[in-house]
């Protein structure tokens, strides 16, 4: 009787724990694929990753020296690898595409896509890093917060770049009156 109970208990534990073990190994495999894809992209551009973040199905990385941002996304259907040179970026914003859905208690917003949108100084078409796509993932898993975090981070890098390289313009035929400054 004791042997039968032990066998049943071991079988139940194996049945219950197997999905969790498979999820963990699948998650670590996906994470290593994203890291490898991001590092490969950076090395193709002769860059080194000084900052990288790995998420469910995409990875973002930064090369601070070259001022490059790398994006690698891998889903069952496709792989996307993109690079943006921050020297050419005018602004970074969040693009959120959504539709309104009628529910019992009123209208509800259904988010279809969340992206980081990079607009360039030379007015070429913007670059879009799609962080969430409703067609590939059924629900949001923090992508809006991630987009906000990276938007803030990139914006601070862009502001730092502007502070480091001020544009000085000489005024012709103007002299500086130091007596007014000394009187202050």
PLY file of the C-alpha trace (Angstrom):
ply
format ascii 1.0
element vertex 184
property float x
property float y
property float z
element edge 183
property int vertex1
property int vertex2
end_header
0.00 0.00 0.00
2.82 2.42 0.82
4.60 1.64 -2.46
1.42 2.37 -4.41
0.98 5.77 -2.69
4.61 6.69 -3.33
4.26 5.78 -7.00
1.06 7.85 -7.33
2.64 10.82 -5.50
5.77 10.74 -7.67
3.63 10.50 -10.82
1.44 13.44 -9.77
4.48 15.57 -8.92
6.02 14.76 -12.31
2.78 15.61 -14.13
2.33 18.89 -12.27
5.97 20.05 -12.47
6.66 19.13 -16.11
4.88 22.18 -17.65
6.80 24.53 -15.34
10.13 22.92 -16.20
9.33 23.14 -19.91
8.35 26.80 -19.56
11.59 27.64 -17.76
13.80 25.88 -20.29
11.86 27.45 -23.18
12.17 30.88 -21.59
15.92 30.57 -21.05
16.37 29.29 -24.62
14.39 32.24 -26.03
16.39 34.66 -23.87
19.72 33.25 -25.09
18.52 33.50 -28.72
17.61 37.16 -28.18
20.97 37.92 -26.55
22.82 36.16 -29.37
20.80 38.01 -32.04
21.40 41.39 -30.38
25.13 40.74 -29.95
25.41 39.55 -33.56
23.70 42.72 -34.77
26.04 44.90 -32.70
29.14 43.06 -33.93
27.98 43.41 -37.57
27.94 47.17 -37.00
31.35 47.02 -35.23
29.72 47.98 -31.96
29.88 46.84 -28.38
26.87 46.69 -26.11
27.24 48.92 -23.08
23.60 48.45 -22.09
21.18 45.70 -23.04
17.75 44.62 -21.92
16.03 41.38 -22.85
12.25 41.04 -22.84
9.78 38.35 -23.88
10.37 38.39 -27.64
12.66 41.37 -28.24
15.91 42.88 -27.01
17.18 46.44 -26.95
20.82 47.43 -26.71
22.95 50.55 -26.71
26.52 51.24 -27.76
27.33 54.44 -25.84
30.61 55.05 -27.69
29.14 54.82 -31.19
25.75 56.23 -30.07
23.87 53.35 -31.70
20.67 51.67 -30.53
20.10 48.06 -31.55
16.78 46.25 -31.71
16.30 42.52 -32.22
12.88 40.85 -32.27
12.27 37.14 -32.74
8.89 35.50 -33.07
7.81 32.15 -34.45
7.09 33.79 -37.80
9.96 36.25 -38.21
13.15 37.93 -37.06
13.70 41.68 -37.14
17.06 43.40 -36.60
17.36 47.19 -36.71
19.91 49.83 -35.81
19.47 53.57 -35.21
22.33 56.06 -35.11
21.53 58.57 -32.36
23.64 61.25 -34.07
20.94 61.43 -36.75
17.91 61.29 -34.43
15.85 64.40 -33.79
13.39 62.84 -31.32
12.15 59.60 -29.83
8.49 59.02 -29.00
6.05 56.24 -28.25
3.60 55.21 -30.93
0.53 53.40 -29.65
-2.07 52.14 -32.12
-5.39 51.20 -30.64
-9.06 50.82 -31.37
-12.09 51.40 -29.20
-14.13 48.28 -28.47
-17.70 48.38 -27.22
-18.14 46.43 -24.00
-21.11 45.87 -21.68
-20.01 48.72 -19.41
-19.05 51.16 -22.17
-16.10 51.60 -24.47
-12.71 49.99 -23.87
-9.38 50.67 -25.57
-7.77 47.69 -27.31
-4.08 48.27 -27.96
-2.92 46.79 -31.25
0.72 47.97 -31.42
3.26 49.69 -29.19
6.41 51.06 -30.81
9.38 53.29 -30.18
9.40 55.84 -32.99
12.65 57.57 -34.00
12.36 60.75 -36.08
15.46 61.89 -37.92
17.06 65.32 -38.34
17.18 65.02 -42.12
13.40 64.32 -42.32
13.83 60.81 -43.73
11.04 58.40 -42.85
10.92 57.50 -39.14
12.25 54.19 -37.83
9.87 52.09 -35.75
10.85 49.44 -33.18
7.66 47.41 -32.65
7.62 46.22 -29.04
4.09 44.79 -29.02
1.92 43.55 -31.86
-1.52 42.15 -31.10
-1.19 39.70 -34.01
1.85 38.04 -32.38
1.03 38.34 -28.69
-2.38 38.21 -27.06
-1.76 40.57 -24.17
0.59 43.31 -23.08
3.38 42.29 -20.73
4.82 45.64 -19.69
5.70 46.85 -23.18
4.19 50.32 -22.56
6.38 50.78 -19.47
9.43 49.52 -21.37
8.68 51.94 -24.21
8.36 54.82 -21.73
11.62 53.87 -20.01
13.58 53.70 -23.27
11.96 56.88 -24.63
13.07 58.73 -21.49
16.54 57.18 -21.72
17.00 58.04 -25.41
15.63 61.55 -24.91
18.16 62.15 -22.12
20.96 60.92 -24.42
19.77 63.29 -27.15
19.67 66.22 -24.70
23.16 65.34 -23.41
24.44 65.32 -26.99
23.00 68.80 -27.57
24.63 70.11 -24.37
28.04 68.67 -25.28
28.16 70.28 -28.69
26.80 73.84 -28.39
26.65 75.84 -31.55
28.58 79.08 -31.21
27.89 81.82 -33.67
29.95 84.96 -33.82
28.13 88.25 -34.08
29.84 90.50 -36.59
30.82 94.03 -35.48
29.70 93.48 -31.88
31.98 93.98 -28.90
31.51 92.66 -25.43
31.07 95.34 -22.75
32.67 93.86 -19.63
31.84 96.92 -17.50
28.15 95.93 -17.42
29.02 92.40 -16.32
31.41 93.64 -13.60
28.72 95.99 -12.24
26.43 93.07 -11.50
0 1
1 2
2 3
3 4
4 5
5 6
6 7
7 8
8 9
9 10
10 11
11 12
12 13
13 14
14 15
15 16
16 17
17 18
18 19
19 20
20 21
21 22
22 23
23 24
24 25
25 26
26 27
27 28
28 29
29 30
30 31
31 32
32 33
33 34
34 35
35 36
36 37
37 38
38 39
39 40
40 41
41 42
42 43
43 44
44 45
45 46
46 47
47 48
48 49
49 50
50 51
51 52
52 53
53 54
54 55
55 56
56 57
57 58
58 59
59 60
60 61
61 62
62 63
63 64
64 65
65 66
66 67
67 68
68 69
69 70
70 71
71 72
72 73
73 74
74 75
75 76
76 77
77 78
78 79
79 80
80 81
81 82
82 83
83 84
84 85
85 86
86 87
87 88
88 89
89 90
90 91
91 92
92 93
93 94
94 95
95 96
96 97
97 98
98 99
99 100
100 101
101 102
102 103
103 104
104 105
105 106
106 107
107 108
108 109
109 110
110 111
111 112
112 113
113 114
114 115
115 116
116 117
117 118
118 119
119 120
120 121
121 122
122 123
123 124
124 125
125 126
126 127
127 128
128 129
129 130
130 131
131 132
132 133
133 134
134 135
135 136
136 137
137 138
138 139
139 140
140 141
141 142
142 143
143 144
144 145
145 146
146 147
147 148
148 149
149 150
150 151
151 152
152 153
153 154
154 155
155 156
156 157
157 158
158 159
159 160
160 161
161 162
162 163
163 164
164 165
165 166
166 167
167 168
168 169
169 170
170 171
171 172
172 173
173 174
174 175
175 176
176 177
177 178
178 179
179 180
180 181
181 182
182 183
